[in-house]
C-alpha cells in the first residue's frame, strides 16, 4: 500500500544513546518533514526537506539531524538522546510544499521513550 | 514566535448534532490553513483546507470558515457521528518570497471531540 512508513513504532533508549528513526514514502513526494508531539500539545516541526539534498530546520531542531539523499527516505537522527526527547514522532510527506494540505500524508508515528 | 491556538480543549456532543471547533491564530502573514483529525494511536489525517483569499470552504459534512479580520477559523461538522470522535488540530503556514516556508506548519493545541451515541 502506498503511504508513509515509519520504523520503529516503539523505542526505548537510555540517555546518551543515539538512534535513527526511519521514514520512507513511495509516492514520489518532494516534501517531507518530521514533527514531534508531546502530551496536550500540537505537533511541532523539527526538520523538513523540500527535495533530495535540501533540508532546513523547523521550530525545534536541537538534538536532531536529518539528511535527504533520496526522494523516498528522510531519516531523523538523535545524536545523544535526552529524556526531554521522549515524545511521539511523526513523519509527513506531500507532493510539494504548496500542496501540503491536500496531499499531506502522515506516518503512524514512533513512540520514543528516553530513560 | 507566533502561534495558533484553540479556544476549547474539549467538546462533547450528541450523535446527530452539529459540532463547531474554533481556532485563533496570531500570525497575520498566514495564508493557508488546514484542519487535521487525529484518532488515538494514529497520525493526523487531512480534513479540509482553506487559503486566505477565501472565507468559506465546504467538504463532505465539514465546513471551514475563515475570518481574517479577527484571525479566527472554525471547523463545522454536520450531523456528528461517533466515528468523528478524535482530536482536531488546526494548522497554519505562510509563504515567503521563496515559498519554501509553506513547509513550516504551526499546529494548534488540539480539541478533543467526543460524540455520545
Contacts between the chains, C-beta under 8 A, distances in Angstrom:
chain1	res1	chain2	res2	distance
A	4	B	43	7.8
A	31	B	103	5.8
A	33	B	103	6.1
A	33	B	105	7.7
A	35	B	105	8.0
A	35	B	107	7.8
A	40	B	109	6.9
A	40	B	110	7.9
A	41	B	109	6.2
A	41	B	110	7.6
A	42	B	4	7.7
A	42	B	89	5.3
A	42	B	91	7.4
A	42	B	107	3.0
A	42	B	108	5.2
A	42	B	109	5.5
A	42	B	110	5.6
A	43	B	44	6.9
A	43	B	89	7.2
A	43	B	91	7.8
A	43	B	105	7.5
A	43	B	107	4.5
A	44	B	107	7.1
A	45	B	103	7.8
A	45	B	104	5.8
A	45	B	105	6.2
A	45	B	106	7.7
A	48	B	103	4.5
A	48	B	104	7.1
A	50	B	100	5.7
A	50	B	103	6.3
A	56	B	100	7.1
A	56	B	103	7.6
A	58	B	104	6.2
A	59	B	1	7.3
A	59	B	104	7.4
A	59	B	106	7.5
A	90	B	43	5.2
A	90	B	44	7.2
A	92	B	43	7.6
A	92	B	44	7.9
A	97	B	99	6.6
A	97	B	100	6.3
A	97	B	102	3.8
A	97	B	103	4.6
A	98	B	95	7.8
A	98	B	99	6.5
A	98	B	102	5.4
A	100	B	32	7.6
A	100	B	34	7.4
A	100	B	93	6.8
A	100	B	102	5.9
A	100	B	103	6.6
A	100	B	105	6.8
A	101	B	32	6.8
A	101	B	34	4.1
A	101	B	46	6.0
A	101	B	49	3.6
A	102	B	46	6.9
A	102	B	49	6.2
A	104	B	34	7.6
A	104	B	46	5.4
A	106	B	43	3.2
A	106	B	44	5.0
A	106	B	45	7.1
A	107	B	43	5.5
A	108	B	41	7.8
A	108	B	42	6.3
A	108	B	43	5.6
A	109	B	41	7.6
A	109	B	42	7.4
A	109	B	43	5.5
